[in-house]
Amino acid sequence: MKIHNLHFYLFSMVMAAVMSGGMSLAMLLVNIEGNLLASAFINSWLSAWLTSFMVAWPLSMFVVPLANRSVNWMMSLLKPLQ
């Protein structure tokens, strides 16, 4: 495997893990309704995190390059202004 491909997959995985973890925690805290038992909280969050990560990682492999190309295009439009 080329180092560029490895970098892409690792970056996508780390970004998806951080974003899905943060968002699943935020949604759990919004919907918890006072049930702060540690075991229920951890089990619910881990389940939500796993589910959101399974969606976020493959999705990030498409979104990251698209976002990168979009930003590069926008920057190329702003280049004459510099």
C-alpha beads as a LAMMPS data file, in Angstrom:
LAMMPS data file: protein, C-alpha beads

82 atoms
81 bonds

1 atom types
1 bond types

-500.0 500.0 xlo xhi
-500.0 500.0 ylo yhi
-500.0 500.0 zlo zhi

Masses

1 110.0

Atoms # bond

1 1 1 0.000 0.000 0.000
2 1 1 1.329 3.414 -0.900
3 1 1 1.992 5.815 1.966
4 1 1 -0.418 8.356 0.416
5 1 1 -3.247 5.800 0.477
6 1 1 -2.411 4.839 4.057
7 1 1 -2.455 8.502 5.073
8 1 1 -5.861 8.966 3.431
9 1 1 -7.418 5.970 5.219
10 1 1 -5.903 6.844 8.599
11 1 1 -6.957 10.486 8.291
12 1 1 -10.500 9.454 7.355
13 1 1 -10.670 6.991 10.239
14 1 1 -9.381 9.443 12.877
15 1 1 -11.606 12.270 11.635
16 1 1 -14.644 9.977 11.602
17 1 1 -13.860 8.675 15.098
18 1 1 -13.504 12.149 16.599
19 1 1 -16.543 13.624 14.855
20 1 1 -18.839 10.646 15.442
21 1 1 -17.767 10.433 19.093
22 1 1 -18.414 14.107 19.676
23 1 1 -21.737 14.147 17.886
24 1 1 -23.023 10.952 19.505
25 1 1 -22.085 12.334 22.933
26 1 1 -23.817 15.628 22.170
27 1 1 -26.997 13.894 20.983
28 1 1 -26.968 11.562 23.982
29 1 1 -26.686 14.503 26.387
30 1 1 -29.564 16.276 24.623
31 1 1 -31.787 13.187 24.828
32 1 1 -30.714 11.709 28.187
33 1 1 -33.657 13.142 30.186
34 1 1 -32.012 12.940 33.585
35 1 1 -30.839 9.312 33.439
36 1 1 -27.196 9.796 34.387
37 1 1 -26.460 6.277 35.603
38 1 1 -22.885 5.632 34.566
39 1 1 -23.458 2.170 33.110
40 1 1 -26.521 3.234 31.105
41 1 1 -24.720 6.353 29.926
42 1 1 -21.597 4.485 28.808
43 1 1 -23.538 1.670 27.139
44 1 1 -25.811 4.099 25.301
45 1 1 -22.935 6.307 24.212
46 1 1 -20.737 3.441 23.030
47 1 1 -23.601 1.995 21.025
48 1 1 -24.398 5.375 19.471
49 1 1 -20.713 6.027 18.786
50 1 1 -20.232 2.685 17.062
51 1 1 -23.299 3.217 14.897
52 1 1 -22.334 6.748 13.914
53 1 1 -18.714 5.711 13.267
54 1 1 -19.866 2.949 10.915
55 1 1 -21.650 5.638 8.891
56 1 1 -19.053 8.401 9.281
57 1 1 -15.923 6.512 8.212
58 1 1 -17.067 5.406 4.748
59 1 1 -18.806 8.743 4.247
60 1 1 -15.651 10.667 5.162
61 1 1 -13.758 8.855 2.412
62 1 1 -16.014 10.633 -0.077
63 1 1 -16.541 13.914 1.766
64 1 1 -12.900 14.708 2.626
65 1 1 -11.625 14.717 -0.976
66 1 1 -14.705 16.617 -2.143
67 1 1 -14.277 19.236 0.585
68 1 1 -10.565 19.502 -0.205
69 1 1 -11.230 20.072 -3.917
70 1 1 -13.957 22.607 -3.104
71 1 1 -11.682 24.589 -0.799
72 1 1 -8.835 24.468 -3.332
73 1 1 -11.220 25.775 -5.987
74 1 1 -12.437 28.587 -3.710
75 1 1 -8.850 29.510 -2.851
76 1 1 -7.972 29.624 -6.552
77 1 1 -10.794 32.127 -7.028
78 1 1 -9.417 34.268 -4.197
79 1 1 -5.811 34.092 -5.422
80 1 1 -6.140 37.156 -7.705
81 1 1 -7.268 39.164 -4.650
82 1 1 -4.029 38.558 -2.784

Bonds

1 1 1 2
2 1 2 3
3 1 3 4
4 1 4 5
5 1 5 6
6 1 6 7
7 1 7 8
8 1 8 9
9 1 9 10
10 1 10 11
11 1 11 12
12 1 12 13
13 1 13 14
14 1 14 15
15 1 15 16
16 1 16 17
17 1 17 18
18 1 18 19
19 1 19 20
20 1 20 21
21 1 21 22
22 1 22 23
23 1 23 24
24 1 24 25
25 1 25 26
26 1 26 27
27 1 27 28
28 1 28 29
29 1 29 30
30 1 30 31
31 1 31 32
32 1 32 33
33 1 33 34
34 1 34 35
35 1 35 36
36 1 36 37
37 1 37 38
38 1 38 39
39 1 39 40
40 1 40 41
41 1 41 42
42 1 42 43
43 1 43 44
44 1 44 45
45 1 45 46
46 1 46 47
47 1 47 48
48 1 48 49
49 1 49 50
50 1 50 51
51 1 51 52
52 1 52 53
53 1 53 54
54 1 54 55
55 1 55 56
56 1 56 57
57 1 57 58
58 1 58 59
59 1 59 60
60 1 60 61
61 1 61 62
62 1 62 63
63 1 63 64
64 1 64 65
65 1 65 66
66 1 66 67
67 1 67 68
68 1 68 69
69 1 69 70
70 1 70 71
71 1 71 72
72 1 72 73
73 1 73 74
74 1 74 75
75 1 75 76
76 1 76 77
77 1 77 78
78 1 78 79
79 1 79 80
80 1 80 81
81 1 81 82
